[in-house]
Amino acid sequence: MTVNGETHPTTYINVPEAVGVLDSFKTLQQGIYDLRMPGFSRAAFVCEEAIGELQGVVAGGFFSSSPTSQWRHPPLGQDGRPGPRNPGREDPQRPLGPGCSCARSERTAAPGIDQLGKDKDMSNTNKTLENLQTALSMELAAVNQYLLHILTTEDWGLTKLTEKMRAEMLEELGHAEEYAGRMIFLGGVPEMKAAKVPAQAQSLQDMFEADLADEKDAIRFYSEAARDADAANDIGTRALFERTALDEEGHMAWLDLQLSLLRRMGEPAFTAMQIGQPTTG
């Protein structure tokens, strides 16, 4: 096979083995996300590239071994070689990658394949970037709101609750960093602006109820954004939205519990629980 005047050998792939490797990469990517290991964002993106390439292998049968190959070929026959070409169509074994010496203008790419680098050939990229920007602004607003909660609860002398709010602020800041990083990876330019101005709570009930409403709105948005990313074959962004939605569900459950305790115990008894040294660990 000739590309830009250079000859590259063709490598035939065992499709069942490729399916197994594909599943392994998907498991690895999810594990990286779950562990949040150092450098996980870059590692997860590498997994995404590998998953895209392997999906192309499974869909197309075999690829050229050229480093620039993203070319689709007929599936393998029982003898392990390419099957018969479709009659009445142009040569399906002609390379479809950029710069190839072929007259064919139509490019057939297997679903999920991304070009290496930041030039992402995905449908609905604009919608994906729009959702990522919305998520970034929401998370920055949450960071600001929790910062105000920290100052408010500290002023009230509720040391334990102050430390809880500080932990929540740092988690939301991590979410914001992930969304901004994802936008840059996809070629976008993140705008570091908060979705709204924080409001100071006048009571614990006001604080918990307002945060609960925000969490419910966030879960609805992230769930819809994950579906949009899935429709665009953007598994990395989908996983990011899904993971954040699960984090927000945890916040929602905690807020529900605080409101329940507040109603059952009354504010004086609940407040007494929040005074003193914060629990570590």
C-alpha positions in Angstrom: 0.0 0.0 0.0 1.4 3.4 -1.0 1.0 6.6 0.9 2.7 9.8 -0.1 5.1 7.8 -2.2 6.0 5.4 0.6 5.1 1.7 0.7 3.6 0.4 3.9 2.8 -3.3 4.6 -0.8 -4.3 5.4 -1.3 -6.0 8.8 -4.2 -8.5 9.1 -5.9 -8.4 12.5 -7.6 -11.2 14.4 -11.0 -9.5 15.0 -12.0 -11.6 18.1 -8.7 -10.8 19.7 -9.2 -7.1 18.9 -12.6 -7.2 20.6 -10.9 -8.6 23.7 -8.3 -5.9 23.7 -11.0 -3.3 23.1 -12.8 -4.4 26.2 -9.6 -4.3 28.2 -8.9 -0.7 27.2 -12.5 0.3 28.2 -12.0 -1.4 31.6 -8.7 0.3 32.0 -10.1 3.7 31.1 -13.0 3.4 33.6 -10.5 2.2 36.3 -8.4 5.3 35.6 -11.4 7.5 36.0 -12.6 5.7 39.2 -9.1 5.9 40.9 -8.4 9.4 39.9 -4.8 8.5 39.8 -2.2 11.2 39.1 -2.2 12.3 35.5 -5.4 10.4 35.0 -6.8 12.9 32.4 -4.0 12.3 29.9 -4.0 8.5 30.5 -7.7 8.4 30.0 -7.4 10.3 26.7 -4.7 7.9 25.5 -7.1 5.1 26.3 -9.8 6.9 24.3 -7.6 7.1 21.3 -6.8 3.4 21.5 -10.5 2.5 21.9 -11.3 4.5 18.8 -8.6 2.7 16.8 -9.7 -0.7 18.0 -13.4 0.0 17.2 -12.2 0.7 13.7 -10.4 -2.6 13.6 -13.5 -4.5 14.7 -15.7 -2.6 12.3 -13.4 -2.7 9.3 -11.6 -6.0 9.6 -8.0 -4.9 9.3 -5.9 -1.7 8.9 -2.7 -0.7 7.2 0.2 -0.6 9.6 1.1 2.9 8.5 1.2 5.3 11.5 -1.2 7.6 9.6 -3.7 4.9 8.8 -7.3 5.2 9.6 -8.4 3.2 6.6 -11.3 0.8 6.5 -11.1 -2.5 4.6 -13.4 -5.4 4.0 -13.9 -7.9 6.8 -11.8 -11.1 7.0 -13.0 -14.3 5.4 -12.8 -17.8 7.0 -9.2 -18.1 5.8 -8.2 -15.1 7.7 -7.7 -13.0 4.5 -9.8 -10.1 3.2 -13.2 -11.2 2.0 -14.5 -10.5 -1.5 -15.0 -7.0 -2.6 -18.4 -5.6 -3.2 -19.3 -5.6 -6.9 -20.3 -2.3 -8.5 -18.3 -0.3 -6.0 -14.9 1.4 -6.0 -12.0 -0.6 -4.7 -12.6 -0.9 -0.9 -8.9 -1.6 -0.3 -7.8 1.8 -1.6 -6.6 3.9 1.3 -8.9 6.6 2.6 -6.4 8.5 4.8 -5.2 12.0 4.2 -2.5 12.4 1.6 -3.2 9.1 -0.1 -2.8 8.7 -3.9 -6.3 7.8 -4.7 -9.1 9.4 -6.7 -11.7 8.5 -4.2 -13.2 11.6 -2.5 -15.6 9.8 -0.1 -14.0 9.0 3.3 -15.5 6.1 5.3 -14.4 6.2 8.9 -15.4 3.6 11.5 -17.4 5.0 14.4 -15.4 6.3 17.3 -12.1 7.0 15.5 -10.5 10.3 16.4 -7.5 11.8 14.6 -4.4 11.9 16.7 -3.8 15.3 18.2 -6.4 18.0 18.9 -8.2 18.0 15.5 -11.1 15.9 16.6 -13.3 14.6 13.8 -16.5 14.1 15.8 -20.0 15.1 15.0 -21.7 17.7 17.3 -18.4 18.9 18.5 -19.9 22.4 19.0 -22.6 21.0 21.2 -20.1 19.1 23.2 -18.0 22.2 23.8 -21.1 24.2 24.6 -22.1 21.6 27.3 -18.5 21.5 28.7 -18.5 25.3 29.0 -21.9 25.3 30.8 -20.5 22.6 33.1 -17.4 24.6 33.8 -19.4 27.7 34.6 -21.7 25.7 36.9 -18.7 24.2 38.8 -17.0 27.6 39.2 -20.3 29.0 40.6 -20.3 26.0 43.0 -16.8 26.8 44.1 -17.7 30.4 44.8 -20.9 29.3 46.7 -19.0 26.9 48.9 -16.3 29.5 49.6 -19.1 31.8 50.9 -20.5 28.9 52.9 -17.0 28.4 54.5 -16.8 32.0 55.5 -20.4 32.0 56.8 -20.2 28.8 58.9 -16.8 29.9 60.2 -18.4 33.1 61.4 -21.2 31.0 63.0 -18.6 29.0 64.9 -19.6 25.7 63.1 -16.1 24.3 62.7 -17.0 20.8 61.5 -19.5 22.1 58.9 -16.8 24.6 57.8 -14.4 21.8 57.0 -17.1 19.8 55.2 -17.8 22.9 53.0 -14.1 23.2 52.3 -13.9 19.6 51.1 -16.9 20.2 48.9 -15.3 23.4 47.4 -12.1 21.5 46.5 -14.1 18.7 44.9 -16.0 21.2 42.7 -12.7 22.9 41.9 -11.4 19.6 40.6 -14.5 19.2 38.5 -14.0 22.6 37.0 -10.4 21.7 36.2 -11.5 18.5 34.4 -14.0 20.3 32.3 -11.6 23.1 31.3 -8.9 20.5 30.5 -11.4 18.5 28.3 -12.3 21.6 26.4 -8.7 22.4 25.6 -8.1 18.8 24.6 -11.0 19.0 22.1 -9.7 22.3 20.7 -11.9 24.7 22.6 -11.1 27.7 24.7 -12.6 27.6 28.2 -14.1 30.8 29.6 -13.4 31.0 33.4 -16.7 32.6 34.3 -19.2 31.5 37.0 -22.8 30.7 36.0 -24.2 32.9 38.8 -23.3 35.1 41.8 -23.3 33.2 45.2 -25.9 34.1 47.8 -25.2 34.2 51.5 -27.4 31.9 53.6 -29.3 33.3 56.5 -29.8 29.9 58.2 -28.7 26.3 58.0 -32.0 25.4 56.4 -31.6 28.1 53.8 -28.1 26.9 53.0 -29.0 23.2 52.7 -32.2 23.8 50.6 -30.4 26.1 48.2 -27.6 23.7 47.7 -30.0 20.8 47.2 -31.8 22.7 44.4 -28.5 23.4 42.7 -27.5 19.7 43.0 -30.7 18.5 41.4 -30.3 21.0 38.5 -26.7 19.8 38.0 -27.7 16.2 37.9 -30.3 16.8 35.3 -27.9 18.8 33.1 -25.0 16.3 33.4 -27.3 13.4 32.6 -28.5 15.1 29.4 -25.0 16.2 28.5 -23.8 12.6 28.9 -26.4 11.5 26.4 -25.4 14.3 24.0 -21.7 13.1 24.2 -22.8 9.5 23.7 -24.7 10.5 20.5 -21.5 12.3 19.3 -19.4 9.1 19.9 -17.3 11.1 22.5 -16.8 8.5 25.2 -14.3 10.5 27.1 -16.7 13.5 27.6 -19.6 11.1 28.3 -17.6 9.4 31.0 -16.7 12.7 32.5 -20.3 13.9 32.7 -21.5 10.6 34.1 -18.9 10.5 36.8 -19.7 14.1 37.8 -23.4 13.3 37.9 -22.6 10.4 40.3 -20.6 12.7 42.5 -23.5 15.2 42.6 -25.9 12.4 43.6 -23.7 11.8 46.6 -23.8 15.5 47.5 -27.6 15.4 47.1 -28.0 12.5 49.4 -25.8 14.2 52.1 -27.9 17.4 51.9 -31.2 15.4 52.2 -29.8 13.8 55.3 -28.8 17.2 56.8 -32.3 18.6 56.2 -33.8 15.5 57.8 -31.6 15.7 60.9 -32.3 19.4 61.1 -36.1 18.8 61.1 -35.9 16.0 63.6 -33.4 17.4 66.0 -34.1 21.1 65.7 -31.6 23.7 64.9 -30.0 24.1 68.4 -29.2 20.4 68.7 -28.0 20.1 65.2 -25.8 23.2 65.6 -24.3 21.7 68.7 -23.1 18.8 66.6 -21.2 21.1 64.3 -19.2 22.8 67.1 -15.7 21.6 68.0 -12.8 20.0 66.2 -13.5 18.6 62.8 -13.4 14.8 62.3 -10.3 13.8 60.3 -10.1 10.9 57.8 
